[in-house]
Amino acid sequence: MDMKKVVAFKILLVLALTMASTSCKKSSSSKNSSRATGWQINSREGGFQYNTDFREQETSPGLVFVEGGTFTKGRVQDDVMHDWNNSPTQQHVQSFYMDETEVTNAMYMEYLDWIKRVYPPSEENFRAIYNGALPDTLVWRNRLGFNEVMTNNYLRHPGYGEYPVVGVSWIQAVEFANWRSDRVNEYNLEKAGYLKRDAKITDVNAESTFNTDTYINAPTLTYGGNEEIINAEGGRNKRYARVDADGNESNIYATRETGIISPKYRLPTETEWEYAALGLSEIRNYNLYRGRKKYPWDGQYTRSDKRKIRGDQLANFKQGKGDYGGIAGWSDDGADITNAVKSYDPNDFGLYDMAGNVAEWVADVYRPIIDDDFNDFNYYRGNVYTKNALNPDGTVKVVTADDIVYDTLPNGKVIARNLPGEIKQVPIDENETYLRTNFDRSNEVNFRDGDKRSSRYYESFNDYEGEGKGDEKQDSDTRKMYNSPKHRISRDSLGNIIREYDKGNNRTSLINDEVRVYKGGSWKDREYWLDPAQRRYFPQDMATDYIGFRCAMSRVGSKSKNKNKTKN
C-alpha cells in the first residue's frame, strides 16, 4: 500500500477515535447538566432534583409485564347466547402489569390482619371497617346442597391458602387494591431511607397510617404528622436531599421525580384483561393477530395435545351437568370447586388461570355497547374524576378518625367511604372543565351510552301511559335506555334496617351505573365462558362463590421492557 495512503488512513482513524471519545465524554458529562439552562441537576447545594439514572419501572410484587399492542376485542366465535354485547372492535392497549395469579385467600387474609390491627373491631367506631372488608363466606351455601365445609373453612384454613379468594364484591376488591398500593409504596420508601425502618408494623395505628396520595401532596401529614417516622434519622441515604444556605437538610421527602413511588395497584380495565388473557405476545400469524384465538392457550380445544399430558384439561371449569371435575382417579381438570393458583400452565404473558378457576372483576361499568368510534385507545367506561378537598388555608384536607363517613349499601352492608390518613376527595368543577374538549364533568360513566347526553335530539318521556297507580314518580328520563329498579334502604333510630323494594312496573333493565363487568369462565361455568371475549355483569356491592379478582398496574415510560437503547 502507498505510504501516503497509510499515513492518511492513520490520521482519519485518530480523528474518528477522538470524535467518538469526545462524544462519549459529552454524553456522560451532560447527564446531570440541564439541556435547558446548563445548570447542574441534583446538586447538594441546591437546584433541581431529578432521577437522571431512571431506566425503567421496577416490577412490583406479584405482577408480570404485559407489553401492549393492538388486537381484536370482542366475540369472534358464535354468539350462542345471543347477547350481542361484544361485537368485535379493533383496540390498542398500552403496556401494563398484571397479577401473575388471582388474589389468593392468604393474600386477602394479610389485608384483613392489617385492618384488624389498625382499626380494631372491638372499638365501636372502627367495627364497620373490618366487617366491611370481610368476604361473604355464605356465598357457598345452597338450598339443596351441603357446602358448610367451604362456608367455615375456605377463607381461613391453610389448606385453601393458595386458592383464589371469593365472596369479595367489586367494592371490596377496589379497597384491597388501594390498601396494597399504600403498603408497597410504604415499603419502597422505607428501603430507600425516607421512612423509619419497621414503622409500618411497630408504629401504625388508626391515627398514624401511610397513604401514598397524602405523602405526595402533604408528606408532613403522613403518619399523623409523626416526624420520627417521616424524617427517619437512620435514613440519611436519601439521595435527593440537599443542604440549604444555613446548612440544614431540605427536600428530604420523596417526590414523583425520584421514581421511587410506583403507580397504584387497581383492577384491570375490561380491555386490558381481555388482551392479557389472549396472550398474543409470541403469536403473530395472520388469523390470531386478527382475533381468531379462542382461549388463552393455543388451539381450539380445552384438552392438552402434549404427549406427556395428552387429554388433560387446561383449565378448571364445569364439564357438563353434574360434572365439575371428571371421574375420580381420571386425569381431568383436577378440581371440583376452585383449585390452587398455578395448577395449570400460564399463557404466553406468564399469567395463570385467565380461563377457569374463578371469573374475575374488572374495572368497567357494564354497557352492552362498546363505543370504539369515539375511543379505540385504552378503552374504559367508568371514569369519575375527583380532586383533593382543601382546607380554608389551601392545604389538603386529610381524613381523621372522627371524619370517617360510612355508607349503607343496597344489600344492607355498611362500608367506610374513607379511612384516616387519606385525602378527602370531591368532584371536579367548572374550574377544571371550562372550555375543555376532552371531558366536561366529574362523572363520565354515562357518556355516549344511549342516555340524554348521547343524542342531540333526545326526547324526554314522562307521565306516559302505563305508569301504575301508586308507583313512585319516575325521573324525567323515564324511558332512558338503562332504567333499573331503585331499591332503597335506610336505618331507624335503633339501627334497624328498613328495606323499600321498588315495585314499579315501568323499569326496563337490570343495568345501572352500579353494575360491573366480570370476565372469564369459572369452576361453575361451562366451556363457552372460557372465551376471554365473553362478558357478563353483576352488582358491584354483591359477591358470589365463583367471582374473584386480580390487580393491575399502569406502566410509565417505554412500551417495551428492557429495550431502552441509547446511541453512542
ChimeraX attribute file (.defattr): number of C-alpha atoms within 10 A of each C-alpha:
attribute: neighborCount
match mode: 1-to-1
recipient: residues
	/A:1	5
	/A:2	6
	/A:3	8
	/A:4	9
	/A:5	10
	/A:6	11
	/A:7	11
	/A:8	10
	/A:9	12
	/A:10	12
	/A:11	11
	/A:12	12
	/A:13	12
	/A:14	11
	/A:15	12
	/A:16	12
	/A:17	11
	/A:18	12
	/A:19	12
	/A:20	13
	/A:21	13
	/A:22	12
	/A:23	13
	/A:24	14
	/A:25	11
	/A:26	11
	/A:27	12
	/A:28	11
	/A:29	10
	/A:30	14
	/A:31	13
	/A:32	18
	/A:33	16
	/A:34	12
	/A:35	10
	/A:36	6
	/A:37	7
	/A:38	10
	/A:39	13
	/A:40	18
	/A:41	18
	/A:42	19
	/A:43	17
	/A:44	17
	/A:45	13
	/A:46	16
	/A:47	12
	/A:48	12
	/A:49	20
	/A:50	18
	/A:51	16
	/A:52	14
	/A:53	10
	/A:54	13
	/A:55	15
	/A:56	16
	/A:57	18
	/A:58	11
	/A:59	14
	/A:60	20
	/A:61	10
	/A:62	15
	/A:63	20
	/A:64	19
	/A:65	23
	/A:66	28
	/A:67	21
	/A:68	21
	/A:69	15
	/A:70	17
	/A:71	21
	/A:72	21
	/A:73	24
	/A:74	22
	/A:75	21
	/A:76	18
	/A:77	14
	/A:78	8
	/A:79	14
	/A:80	8
	/A:81	7
	/A:82	7
	/A:83	12
	/A:84	11
	/A:85	17
	/A:86	18
	/A:87	16
	/A:88	16
	/A:89	16
	/A:90	15
	/A:91	20
	/A:92	19
	/A:93	19
	/A:94	17
	/A:95	21
	/A:96	21
	/A:97	23
	/A:98	28
	/A:99	23
	/A:100	23
	/A:101	24
	/A:102	28
	/A:103	23
	/A:104	21
	/A:105	22
	/A:106	19
	/A:107	17
	/A:108	23
	/A:109	17
	/A:110	11
	/A:111	19
	/A:112	18
	/A:113	13
	/A:114	17
	/A:115	20
	/A:116	18
	/A:117	14
	/A:118	19
	/A:119	23
	/A:120	19
	/A:121	16
	/A:122	10
	/A:123	9
	/A:124	10
	/A:125	13
	/A:126	20
	/A:127	16
	/A:128	20
	/A:129	23
	/A:130	21
	/A:131	18
	/A:132	16
	/A:133	23
	/A:134	18
	/A:135	22
	/A:136	19
	/A:137	20
	/A:138	16
	/A:139	18
	/A:140	20
	/A:141	15
	/A:142	10
	/A:143	6
	/A:144	6
	/A:145	8
	/A:146	11
	/A:147	14
	/A:148	14
	/A:149	10
	/A:150	19
	/A:151	16
	/A:152	13
	/A:153	13
	/A:154	20
	/A:155	25
	/A:156	14
	/A:157	12
	/A:158	12
	/A:159	11
	/A:160	19
	/A:161	19
	/A:162	18
	/A:163	25
	/A:164	27
	/A:165	27
	/A:166	28
	/A:167	21
	/A:168	28
	/A:169	24
	/A:170	28
	/A:171	18
	/A:172	20
	/A:173	25
	/A:174	20
	/A:175	18
	/A:176	22
	/A:177	20
	/A:178	17
	/A:179	19
	/A:180	19
	/A:181	21
	/A:182	21
	/A:183	17
	/A:184	18
	/A:185	21
	/A:186	21
	/A:187	17
	/A:188	17
	/A:189	20
	/A:190	20
	/A:191	16
	/A:192	15
	/A:193	23
	/A:194	26
	/A:195	26
	/A:196	20
	/A:197	18
	/A:198	13
	/A:199	20
	/A:200	19
	/A:201	11
	/A:202	8
	/A:203	14
	/A:204	17
	/A:205	19
	/A:206	18
	/A:207	20
	/A:208	21
	/A:209	24
	/A:210	26
	/A:211	24
	/A:212	25
	/A:213	16
	/A:214	21
	/A:215	24
	/A:216	15
	/A:217	15
	/A:218	17
	/A:219	22
	/A:220	16
	/A:221	22
	/A:222	25
	/A:223	26
	/A:224	20
	/A:225	16
	/A:226	15
	/A:227	16
	/A:228	12
	/A:229	21
	/A:230	25
	/A:231	18
	/A:232	18
	/A:233	15
	/A:234	11
	/A:235	19
	/A:236	14
	/A:237	12
	/A:238	17
	/A:239	18
	/A:240	20
	/A:241	21
	/A:242	19
	/A:243	15
	/A:244	13
	/A:245	8
	/A:246	6
	/A:247	9
	/A:248	8
	/A:249	14
	/A:250	13
	/A:251	14
	/A:252	20
	/A:253	20
	/A:254	22
	/A:255	17
	/A:256	12
	/A:257	13
	/A:258	16
	/A:259	19
	/A:260	18
	/A:261	21
	/A:262	21
	/A:263	17
	/A:264	21
	/A:265	25
	/A:266	22
	/A:267	26
	/A:268	26
	/A:269	21
	/A:270	27
	/A:271	23
	/A:272	27
	/A:273	25
	/A:274	25
	/A:275	26
	/A:276	28
	/A:277	27
	/A:278	28
	/A:279	23
	/A:280	26
	/A:281	16
	/A:282	8
	/A:283	14
	/A:284	10
	/A:285	9
	/A:286	9
	/A:287	10
	/A:288	16
	/A:289	15
	/A:290	15
	/A:291	22
	/A:292	15
	/A:293	23
	/A:294	19
	/A:295	22
	/A:296	27
	/A:297	22
	/A:298	17
	/A:299	12
	/A:300	10
	/A:301	13
	/A:302	19
	/A:303	16
	/A:304	17
	/A:305	13
	/A:306	9
	/A:307	7
	/A:308	8
	/A:309	12
	/A:310	11
	/A:311	15
	/A:312	17
	/A:313	21
	/A:314	23
	/A:315	30
	/A:316	32
	/A:317	30
	/A:318	24
	/A:319	18
	/A:320	13
	/A:321	7
	/A:322	8
	/A:323	12
	/A:324	22
	/A:325	21
	/A:326	18
	/A:327	10
	/A:328	8
	/A:329	7
	/A:330	10
	/A:331	14
	/A:332	19
	/A:333	26
	/A:334	21
	/A:335	18
	/A:336	16
	/A:337	18
	/A:338	23
	/A:339	22
	/A:340	18
	/A:341	18
	/A:342	15
	/A:343	17
	/A:344	18
	/A:345	13
	/A:346	19
	/A:347	21
	/A:348	19
	/A:349	20
	/A:350	18
	/A:351	23
	/A:352	23
	/A:353	28
	/A:354	31
	/A:355	28
	/A:356	29
	/A:357	35
	/A:358	30
	/A:359	28
	/A:360	27
	/A:361	31
	/A:362	29
	/A:363	24
	/A:364	23
	/A:365	25
	/A:366	26
	/A:367	23
	/A:368	15
	/A:369	13
	/A:370	22
	/A:371	16
	/A:372	13
	/A:373	8
	/A:374	9
	/A:375	12
	/A:376	16
	/A:377	15
	/A:378	15
	/A:379	18
	/A:380	19
	/A:381	20
	/A:382	18
	/A:383	15
	/A:384	12
	/A:385	15
	/A:386	15
	/A:387	14
	/A:388	19
	/A:389	17
	/A:390	15
	/A:391	10
	/A:392	8
	/A:393	6
	/A:394	8
	/A:395	12
	/A:396	19
	/A:397	19
	/A:398	22
	/A:399	18
	/A:400	18
	/A:401	15
	/A:402	10
	/A:403	12
	/A:404	16
	/A:405	12
	/A:406	15
	/A:407	13
	/A:408	15
	/A:409	15
	/A:410	17
	/A:411	13
	/A:412	17
	/A:413	14
	/A:414	17
	/A:415	20
	/A:416	18
	/A:417	13
	/A:418	20
	/A:419	24
	/A:420	23
	/A:421	26
	/A:422	22
	/A:423	24
	/A:424	22
	/A:425	17
	/A:426	13
	/A:427	13
	/A:428	18
	/A:429	14
	/A:430	11
	/A:431	7
	/A:432	13
	/A:433	14
	/A:434	11
	/A:435	10
	/A:436	10
	/A:437	7
	/A:438	7
	/A:439	14
	/A:440	15
	/A:441	17
	/A:442	18
	/A:443	15
	/A:444	14
	/A:445	17
	/A:446	19
	/A:447	16
	/A:448	15
	/A:449	18
	/A:450	15
	/A:451	16
	/A:452	17
	/A:453	12
	/A:454	12
	/A:455	11
	/A:456	7
	/A:457	8
	/A:458	13
	/A:459	11
	/A:460	12
	/A:461	13
	/A:462	14
	/A:463	11
	/A:464	9
	/A:465	6
	/A:466	8
	/A:467	15
	/A:468	12
	/A:469	8
	/A:470	8
	/A:471	12
	/A:472	14
	/A:473	12
	/A:474	16
	/A:475	13
	/A:476	11
	/A:477	16
	/A:478	18
	/A:479	18
	/A:480	19
	/A:481	15
	/A:482	20
	/A:483	19
	/A:484	16
	/A:485	18
	/A:486	16
	/A:487	12
	/A:488	14
	/A:489	15
	/A:490	14
	/A:491	12
	/A:492	8
	/A:493	6
	/A:494	6
	/A:495	8
	/A:496	10
	/A:497	15
	/A:498	12
	/A:499	14
	/A:500	12
	/A:501	11
	/A:502	14
	/A:503	14
	/A:504	16
	/A:505	13
	/A:506	18
	/A:507	17
	/A:508	14
	/A:509	12
	/A:510	14
	/A:511	20
	/A:512	18
	/A:513	16
	/A:514	14
	/A:515	20
	/A:516	25
	/A:517	21
	/A:518	25
	/A:519	28
	/A:520	27
	/A:521	30
	/A:522	28
	/A:523	27
	/A:524	23
	/A:525	21
	/A:526	17
	/A:527	20
	/A:528	16
	/A:529	20
	/A:530	25
	/A:531	25
	/A:532	26
	/A:533	28
	/A:534	21
	/A:535	21
	/A:536	18
	/A:537	20
	/A:538	21
	/A:539	20
	/A:540	21
	/A:541	18
	/A:542	19
	/A:543	22
	/A:544	18
	/A:545	24
	/A:546	24
	/A:547	26
	/A:548	27
	/A:549	26
	/A:550	25
	/A:551	27
	/A:552	25
	/A:553	24
	/A:554	19
	/A:555	23
	/A:556	14
	/A:557	13
	/A:558	15
	/A:559	16
	/A:560	15
	/A:561	15
	/A:562	10
	/A:563	10
	/A:564	11
	/A:565	7
	/A:566	5
	/A:567	5
	/A:568	8
